[in-house]
Amino acid sequence: MVFNHLDPQLPVIRNMVREFAEKRVEPLARKIDEENTIPQDLLDLLGGMGFTSMRVPEEYGGPGFTLLQTAVAAEELSRISSGVGILATVSGDMVAYPIMEYASADLKEEYLAKLANGGIGAFGLTEPCCGSDAASLTTKAVKEGDEYVISGRKTFITNAVYADFFLVAARTGKLEDKHRGVSLFVVDRSNCIEVSKLDMMGYRGSGTGEILFNECRVPKENRIGREGEGFKIAMMALNEGRIVTASTGLGVAQAAFEDALKYARTRTSMGASLIDHQMVASHIADMSVKLEAIRSLIYMAAWEADQGDSDYIRLASIAKYSAAKWGTDIVRLAMQVHGGFGYSRESRVERLYRDIKMIEIGDGTNEVQKLVITKALTGKIHPFKP
C-alpha cells in the first residue's frame, strides 16, 4: 500500500488497529451510534491500548506514534466507528501535540503521563459566539496572584463528556487584541466545570458537548507558552488535527466503499449483478479513484509534517478539504448503489452518510481550508516556534 515504503511499521500498526477495531469496537458500533455514548469498558480498552495517547512520546509512557502512524490508526478506528476514531485523535493528537511541543517540562511530565495512563483530553476552542472566527473568543482568564480565573462557555467540544482535563483557549488580553490576546491553559475537570452533552447528527458517541467554566482557578504554571501565544499554539494543533480528522473521514469513506462494492457484487437486478451494470460500475470506479486520492493526500501531508517541512500546513488543509469534498461524494454514491436499503436505518451506509458531513465542518469548514491554502501559497502562514 502507498507510503508503506516510507515506514515499515505502517502495515504492522494498520493490522493491529484493524484487528482491535473489528474485534472490540464493531460489536458495539451500532449501539454507540444509537445511544450516543461509548461504554466505559471500551474507553478503558482504548486508553490501555494507547489510542488516547498516540502522539505521546515513549519517554512519558505513550506509543510515540508519528503523525503518519496516527493517521493510519485514526483511519482504521473510524472505518468501524467514527465516534471512537475522533475521540482517539482529539485526545491522542490535538491535545497531546501542543503539550508535547509547547508546554513546560513539568506540564509534560504530568499531563502526557496522564494521557499515557489512559486519561482523556479535550480541546476547548470553539465558542457559541465564534466558530471559524476563533480569534474573537470571549472566554476570559483573569490573573489573580499566582492563578488565573477562567470563566466562559465552549461548545461543540469533542470528548467533553469523557475528558479528565481540557486544553482551554481563553482571553488574557482585550477583545480588540483579537488573536494576540489569547492564551492556552490546561484545566483539570472539577466542580467548577459544567458539561452538557450535545445530540449531534453524526460522529455519535464522541462525547461532544458544551462546557461552562465557572470561575475555575488554574495555577499560572498551567499556561502553555507565554501569554498571548495561545492562539498560535491552537492553530498549530489544528494543523496537525486537520490531518487526523481527515483520516477519520477517510475511514468513513473506506467503510462506505467496502459496503457498496460488496452490495454491488452480491445484489442482482435484471438478471445480472449490480456491478455488471455500466452505471453502477462507473460509480464504484469513481469511488475507488477518489478514495485513493484522499489517502495519498493525507499520507503525504502527514509524512511532510513528520519531516518538519513547513509546507505541511498547506498540505494539511488540502488533505482535509479533499477528505470532505470527495469523501462526501464517496458516501453519497455508496448510498446510491444501495438504493432504498441504503436509505434505511438498517444499513451502515445510512450512519456513514450522517457521519461524513462533519468533515465538511469540523476543524475548519471547507471554506476555511481554501482560505488557509491560499494564504499558505502567498506566504502569509508559517509554523509557530516559541
N, C-alpha and C positions, 0 to 999 in steps of 0.2 A: 504493500500500500504506500501511497505517496508520503514522503518525508521519513519513512522508516530508516532510510539510509543515513539520515542525519542523527538519529538517536536509536541505537539498538534496543533500548528499553521500552520504546513505544508499543510494540506488539505484546510485550510482557504485561505492561500496565493495562492495555486495552483488554486483553484476555482476562486479567484479574478482576477488573471493574465490571466487565460484562458478565462474568460468572456470578459475582456478588449480586449485581442488579437483577439478573434473571432468577436467581435462587431466593434472594431475600426481599427484594422490592416488588417484583412483578406480582406475586400473590396478593399484595396489598394495594397495588396501584389504583384500581377502580375505587376501592374504599377510601383511599386518601383523597381522591378527586371528589367523591360524593360527600364525604364528611368534612372536607377542607381542613384536615389535620393529619400530621404524621405521628403514629403511635410512639410512645416514649421508648419502648424497647428497640424500635428501629432507629430512633435518634441516638440511642446508646451505641448501637452497632455502627452507625455512621461515624460517630466520634472515635470509637475504638479502632476502626479501620483507617483512621486518619483522613477521612473525606472532608471533615470540617476544619482541617488544618493543612491542606495540601501544600501550600507555599511556605509553611513554617520550616526553617532550616533544621537539619538533623541535630545540631548542637543544642537546640531547645526542645528536642523530643519529637519534632514533626517529620513528615515524609521527605521534605526537602525537594518537592517536585519543581521542575522548571515550568515556565508558563505553557510551553508546548505540551508537556505531560499533563498539566492541569486541564488544558483544553480537551485533550483526548478523554480524560476521566469524566469531565463535565458532559461531553457528548454521549458517552456510554450510559451514565446515570439518567440523563434526560431522555434517552431513547426509550426508557421504561417508565420514568416518572419525572415530568418537568419540575414538579414541586420539590422533589428530592434533589434534583440536579441544581436548581437555583439556590437552594439552601446551602448546599456544599460550596458552590462557587462564591457566594457572598461572604460566608464565614472564612472559607479556606483561601480566598484570594483578595477580595475587595477590602476585607478587614485586616487580614494578615499582612498584606503588602505594605500599606502605609506605616504600620507599626515596625515592620522589618526594615524599611528604608529610611524612616524619618524620626522614629521615637528615640528617646534616651535609652541608655543601657539598662536602667532599672525597669522601665516600662516594657522593654523587650523581654527581659528576664521573667517578668510577672505574667504578661498577657500572651506572649507567644507560647509560654509553657501552659497557660490555661487552655489555649486552643488545642495544644498537643495532647492535653489530658481529657479531651472530649468536650470542652466548653464550646459554646456557640456565640459568635459575634454578629452584630447587625450594624449597618452603615446608615447613619441618620443625616441625610442631606435634604431631601425634598420636603417642602412645606406647603400648606394649603394656599398660601399666597403666591407661591412661585415654584414652578416645576423646572422648565427649561431655563428660566431666569434665576438660577440658584444664587447669583451674586446679590440678589435682593432679599435674601432670607432675613427673618426678623427675630429668630430665637436669640436671646441675649445671654451673655456670660459676663457678669459684673464682678470685678476683682475686689475682694474684701480681705485684706491682710494676706494670709498665705493660701487663700482659697478663691475659687471662682464660684459664683452662684448662678446656676443655669436655669432659665425659665423660657418656655416656648413650646411649640407644637410641631411635630413632624408627621408626615403622612405617606402612605404607600411604601412603608419600610419593610422590606423582606426580612424575615427571621425575627421580627419584633416580638412575636408571641413566645418564641423559644429562647431568646438571647439571654446570655449571662452578663453581657456587657455591650455597650454601644459606643461606636465612634460618632461623635456629635459635632457637626459644624455649627458654630454659634458666633454671634456678632460681639466682638470686643471693641469695635470702633463705632463710628457713627454710620447711620444708614446711607448717607451720601458718599461714604467711603467705598461703597459697593464691595467688590471682591477684596480690596485691601484692608477691610475692617473685619475679616472673618478669620477665626482661629478654630483649631480642631482639638477635641478633648476625648479622653477615654472615660466613660461614665459607667460605673457598676450598677447593675439592677438593684433597686432598693425601693423603699416605701414612697419616695418622692416621685416615682415614675408610674404613670398610669398607661396601660396598653389596651387598646380596643381592636379586636380582630376585625378585618375587613373581608367582605364576601365578594371575592374577585371572580371574574369571568373564567379565567384560565390560570395556569400555574398554581392550581389549588393545592393546599397543604403546605405552601411556602411560609406560612406564618406571617403573611403580610398584614400590617396593622398601622394604626395611628398611635403616636406616642405623645403624651403630655408630660413635660418636665416641670415640676412644681418646686422651684427654688432648690434645686439639687446642689448640694455643696460638694465641690470637687477640689482636691488638693492641686495647687499650682503645678506640681510635678506631673500631673496627668495631662498636661497640654503637650500635644505632639508638634514639635517645631517651635519657632518663635511666634509671638503674637503677630497676626496679620498674614501668616503664611498658610493658614488652614485651607483657604480656597484653592491655592495652587496644589497643595498636597492632595486634596479631594479630587481635583481634576486628574492628577496622575493616577490615582486609584481607579478613576473612571476609565482612563485609557486602557489599563490592564483589564478592568472589568468588562469593557465592551467586547474584548476578545473572548472571554469565557462565557459571557452572556450570549454572544453569537454562537458559541459552541453548544449551549443548551438548545438554541433554535435549530442547530444542525441535527442534534439528536432527535428532536421532534420531527423534523423533515425526513430523517432517515427511517424512523418508525412508520411514517405515512407512506413512504415509497415501498417499504417492505410489504406492508399490508396490501397496497394497491397491486403490486406485482403478483403476490400470492393469489389475490382475488381474481385478477385477470387471467391467470393460468388455470384456475380451477372452476370458474364460473363459465357456463355455456350459454350462448344466445344464438338463435337462428342456425343451430346445428354445428356451431364451432365455438372454441374457447374465445373469451373476450379478447385476449391478446392477439388472436388471429384476425381481428377486425382492424382495418387500417387506422381508423381514428383513435382507437384505444391504444394501439401500438405506438402511435405518434405521441400520445400523452405520456406513456411510460418512458419513451426515449427522451422527451423533453424534461421530465422529472430527473432522469439519470444525469443528463448534462448539467443541469442547474445544481444538483446535489454535489457533484464532484467539483464544480466551480467554487461553490461555497466552502467546501472542505479545504481546497487548495489555498484560498484566500485567507482563511482563518489560520491554518497551519503556517503559512508564510508570515503573517503578522506576528504570531506567537514566536516563531523562530527568530525573526528580526529583533523582537524585544529582548529575547534571551541573549542575543549577540551584542546588545547595547546600541543598536542602530537607532539614531534619533528619528528616522523616518517611520518608525513603527507606529507613531501616533496617527499619522495619515492612514497607514495600512490597517490600523485597528478600526477606524471609522469605516473604511472601505469594506472590511470583513463584516462588521456589524450591519451595515447597510445592505450588503448582498444577502446576508442571512435573513434579514427582514423581508426584503423585496422578493427574492427568489424562493425563500422558504415558504412564504405565504402562497406563492404560485404552486409549489410542490404539493402542499397540503390541500389546496383547493382542487387541484387535478386529481389527487387521491380520492377526494370525496366524489368527484365527478365519475371516476371509474367505478366506485362502489354504488352509484345511483341512490335509490331510495334507502338501501341499507346503511349507506354512509351517513345519511341524514338522521338516522335513528340513534337514540341514546344507547342502544345495544352495541354499537360499533365503537372501536377505539378511535377511528378516524374523526368521529364527532368531537371527542375530547381533544384530539390533536388540533382540530380546526379552531377550537376555542383557545388553545394554548399559544399557537403561533402568532396570534395578534399582538401579544405582549412584546415580541421582539421589535415591532414597529414603534413601540412607545418607550419601554423601559431603558434606563441607562442612556438616555438621549434619543429623541424621536428621529425618524428618517430625515426630517428637515434639519435637525441639529447636526446629524452626521455629515450632510452635504456642506453645511457651513464650516465644520471642522476641517473637512477635506480641502475646501477652497482656501481657508486660512493657512493651512499647512503648506499648500502649494505656493502661496505668496510670502512664505517665510514669517508669518505672524504668530506661529505656535512653536514653542520649543519645550523640551523636557525641563522640569524644575529640579534643580540640585541646590540644597541648602548651603 
